[in-house]
């Protein structure tokens, strides 16, 4: 039996848990899960994001 580094084994286990959590989700449900997880992390860490309006030189004029 080949012995693997503990950190590599932990990453493989994490990857499998994530896969099991999302394998049956539709794309819409998956995006909603990602959005909810991100919002939770931001609120728990006290991070508040604000939108920055685009600069005029980056706007397209038709």
Secondary structure by P-SEA (a helix, b strand, c coil): cccccaaaaaaaaaaaaaaaacccccaaaaaaaaaaaaaaaaaaabbbbbbbcccccccccc
